[in-house]
Amino acid sequence: MSATPAGGRLVFVPSRILQFGVALGGSAMVPLWMASPLLLPMLVIALLTDSGLLWAIVWVGLGLTTLAVIGLALALTFTVSATMVRWIEFRHQGNAKRCVIARCLRSSIVAAADLQRVVVVEQLRLGRRKSLKVVLHTRGGTVECEPGFNAPMSQVDSEALLTWLTSQLRSDGVAVEYQAQIDRHFSCPGEWWTRSHLAALWHVPVGAVDELAVRHGVRSYRYTSRSMAMYSPAKTVTVYDPDRAYEIAEELREEHTTNPGSDGTQNPRP
């Protein structure tokens, strides 16, 4: 998030060279990773036996792998250049505002009046961010803006991003929304959170965690960790589902924002 002479800008891909390098590196690694289990043993056998047939098979395999690398590199380069959004910028033109969408090789302009809504999508697993993207919903479709490899944008706080986007689009009546996508695939108890972790997340005393967890339906599990299994097998630890715990943290934060005098341990939600 930065200010330019023309307006406010969100940068998703700071370096085109780095992004193309990552794409080309991936295009080379995938075919090599798939072909190496077959080619390496055959190469060793060909060296030991000096078999003309095996050498022919090895050279054909290397040729096909090279073609696969080149083809995949061209496909990824085209995809990155055509679809990946480098940055978006909100510019004023007289009394109207425009959204400039810059891709790797071209740019397009969307009038603020054609923006229906902007959604900040945060993908979470175990209460931690996996990815962040901004989705522009326009009359002509949607534009997904995702941070590139090692981009500072991927570390931006979602609440700060929502505030910034709202400040840019409030005057044009464009809705800015937040959407959390939680990965609920199986996780072992060792990845769940303890009482002290939840107390820090919810900003409540440790003694109030159990009551809040039961009230809001946060799953808990008692187990013996590996570190204690050998020395204290009877000692158990209570851990809590981090995904649901994160959702409750958001609810408590909203509750505190709308009612600053409220206490998370009182006045439960219906």
N, C-alpha and C positions, 0 to 999 in steps of 0.2 A: 504494500500500500504506500503510494507516494504521490506527491503533487508535482505536476508539470506545468509549464506555461499555458498549456491548452486546457488542462483539467486534472481530474484525479485518475490515477492509473493503478491497476492491479497487474503485477508481473508474475506469470506462471512459469515461463521458461526463460531464465536469464541468459543462457548461452545456447545458440543454435548449434554451434560446433560440438559442444558437449553432448547435446541431445542426439545429434546424428551419430556421434561416436558410440554412444550407448546402444543405439539401434543397430549399427553395423556390427558392434561386438557381439550382440545377441544373435544376429543372423549368422555369424560365423560359428558360434559355440554350439548352437542346436544341431546342425547337420553333423559336425565333428563328434559331438557327444553320442549321437545315434549310430554313426558309422564305425566309431573306434572299436567297440566290442567285437565286430566282425573282421575289420581290416587288420588290426594289430596282430591277432593270432595267425592270420594268413600270411602276413608279412614276415613274421618270425619263421614260420614253416618254409616259406619260399626262400629265405636266406639260408636255412639249414639244408634244404634239399636241392636248391637251385633248379626247381621245376619250372619249365617254361609256361605250363598251363596256370600254375599258381601265380606267377608273375603277371600274366595277362589278366587274371581276375583282379589282382591287386591294383593294376593300372586302371582297369575299367572302374573299379570301386572308387579310386581317387578322383577319376574324371567326373563321375556322377556326383560325388560329394562336392567337388569344386563348382559344378553347375548349380547344385542346390544352394550353396553359399551365395553365389552371384544372384540367383533368382530371388532368394529370400531377402538379400540386401537391397535389391531394387524395389521389391514390394514394400519393405519396411520404410525405405527412404521416401517412396511416393506417399505412403500412408501418413508418415510424420509430417511431411511438407504440406499435405492437403488438408489434414484434419486437426493437427495439434494447434491449440491457441497459445500464442506467445504472451500476449497481454491484451487487456481490455481497458479502454479509457473513456471516461464520461466527459464530453466536451460541450460547452455552451456555444450556440450559434444564434445570436440575437436573443429572443425570448424562448427559443426551443433548445432542448438538450439532445445530443446524439451519443450513441455508444459505438465506439470504433473497436472492431474486433480484428486484431492483427494475428495472422497465422505466419508460418515460416516463409512463404513465398508470396502471399497476397493478403489483402485486408478487405473488410467489408464494413458497412455502416448501417446501424439500426437506429431508427428514431426512437426516442424514449416513449413516444406515444404508442409505438408498436410493441413495447415490452409489456407483457402481461404480468409476469412476476419473476422474481429472482430467488432461487433456492440454494442455500448453503447445505450441502450434503456431507455429513461426517460419518464415516464408516468406523465402527468400534468393535473391538474384541477384548474381552476381559476388562472392560472399562477403560481401555487405552485406544488411542486413535490408530487406525490402520491407514486411512487416506482421507483426503479432504478435496472437495471440488465445488465449483460454482456452476450452477445450471441456469442458463438464460432461457426463459420460455417466451418466445415471440410469436407473432401471428403466423410466421412462416415455418415454425417448428422449434426445436430446442438446440441449444449450443452448449456443449459440456466443456468446461475449462478446468483442466487438471494440472497440478504442479508437475514440472518435469523432474528429472533425476537430481536429487540433492538440492532442490530449489528451496530458498528461504520461505516461500509461500506455504510449503507443507507444514511448517512449524507455527504458523500464525494462529493465535487463539480464535476459536470460532465466534465467541461473543464479540471480540473486537472487530472481527470481519463483518458480522451482522450490523454492528453499530456504524461502521464506516459506509457500508453499502446503503443503509437506511438514510444516512446524512446526504449521500449523493442523489438518492432517488425520491426522497420524501416529497419534494416540491412538485414532482411529476405524478404523484399518486401511484407509484409502482410498489406493489407489495413485496417485501423482503421476508422470506421465511427460512426456518431452520428445520432440517430433517436428519434424524439420527437413524442410521442403518446398523443394527446390532447383529454381529455374527454369533449365533447361538449354537454353533457346533460343539460337540462334546469337549469338555476340558476336565483334566484330572483335578482332584481336590487340592493338590499341591499348588495349583494356580489360583485357587479361590482366595478371598481376602479374610484377614483376621479382624477381631473386634477393634483393635487399635487403628487399623487401616480405615475401617468404616467410620470410626469416631472422628478421625481427621477429615475424611471426605464429607461427612454430614455436619461437621462443626458442632458436635454434641459430646457430652461426657461419655466415657467408655461404658459406664453403667447403664446408659439409656439405649445402647445399641440393640440389645435383645428385644426390648419393648417395641422399638421402631421397626425392627426386622419382621417381627410377628405381625404388627399392624399393617405393614405394607406388602406382606407376602413375599419377603425375600427368603429364598431357600437357604437352609443351613445344613451342615454336615459335620459330624464328629468323627475324627479319624486320628490315627497315630502316624506321625510323620516318619520318614525313613531314618532321620537323624536320631529319633528317640526310640525306634522300634527295638534296638539291641539293648539299650540301657534301661529304658523305662517303658516297657510294652503296655503297661496299664494306663499310662498318661496319654490323654487325648487332647486334641485341639479343636475348637469349633471354628469353622470357616464358613463364609457366606458367598452366595452367587454374585460375582462382580458385575455382571451385566445388569441385573435387576437393581443392584445397589447403586449403579451409576444413574439409572433412570430416576430412582428416588432422590438422589442428590440434586438432579435437575428440578424435580418437583419442589423440593424444600427450598431451593434457591429462588424459584419463581414465587413461592408462598412468602418468603421473606421480603422479596422485592415489592409485592403488592401490599403486604402487611408487615412493615419493619418491626413492629413490636411483638410479632408472633414468635413462639418457641417451637422448634421441630418436635419436641417431646410432648406438646400439648395440642389441643384442638385438631384432632386427626381429620383427614379428609374423609368425606362420606364414601 
